[in-house]
Amino acid sequence: MELSTVRREEIKGIVTGILEVHPGTMTLTSHFVDEHDADSMLVLEILAALEKTYNVTIEQSDLGRMVNLQGVYDVVAEVMTPVADAAASR
């Protein structure tokens, strides 16, 4: 599933809000830990917020991919595909 521009902006807002950084300072590839001083608890908070906001389940094994905004977009797109498929089949 390709994420819409609106969905990407929502996700970026969630991430930058949790990390307490200005959205303009975050690029697709800026590393949360190295460039935005995130720790593992903040990354878990991002995961939980995305699960709650989009009513999806993200495996903790995917945390290793969620090191930057592009990684978060990729993971969310993958977990939303089954949700979208299930909704379409109803």
ZISUL-V652968 format. One record per residue. N is the residue number from 1. RES is the residue in one letter. OMEGA is omega in degrees with one decimal (* if undefined). Layout:
BEGIN
n->{N/N}
res->{RES/RES}
omega->{OMEGA/OMEGA}
END
This chain:
BEGIN
n->{1/2/3/4/5/6/7/8/9/10/11/12/13/14/15/16/17/18/19/20/21/22/23/24/25/26/27/28/29/30/31/32/33/34/35/36/37/38/39/40/41/42/43/44/45/46/47/48/49/50/51/52/53/54/55/56/57/58/59/60/61/62/63/64/65/66/67/68/69/70/71/72/73/74/75/76/77/78/79/80/81/82/83/84/85/86/87/88/89/90}
res->{M/E/L/S/T/V/R/R/E/E/I/K/G/I/V/T/G/I/L/E/V/H/P/G/T/M/T/L/T/S/H/F/V/D/E/H/D/A/D/S/M/L/V/L/E/I/L/A/A/L/E/K/T/Y/N/V/T/I/E/Q/S/D/L/G/R/M/V/N/L/Q/G/V/Y/D/V/V/A/E/V/M/T/P/V/A/D/A/A/A/S/R}
omega->{176.2/179.3/177.4/177.1/179.3/179.8/178.0/178.8/176.0/-179.3/178.9/177.5/177.6/-176.4/-177.4/176.6/179.8/-179.3/-179.8/176.0/177.9/-178.9/-179.4/-179.7/-177.9/175.8/177.4/-173.0/178.5/-173.5/-176.7/-176.4/-174.3/-173.5/-177.1/174.4/177.1/171.5/-174.6/179.0/178.1/178.1/175.2/177.7/175.9/179.2/-178.6/179.7/178.1/178.1/-178.6/-177.1/-173.8/177.4/179.3/174.3/177.5/-179.7/177.9/177.0/177.5/179.7/179.8/178.0/-174.7/-177.2/177.5/-175.2/179.0/177.7/177.7/178.2/-178.4/-179.1/-179.5/178.4/-179.7/-177.7/178.6/-179.4/177.0/178.8/179.0/179.4/-179.4/179.8/-179.0/-177.4/-179.5/*}
END
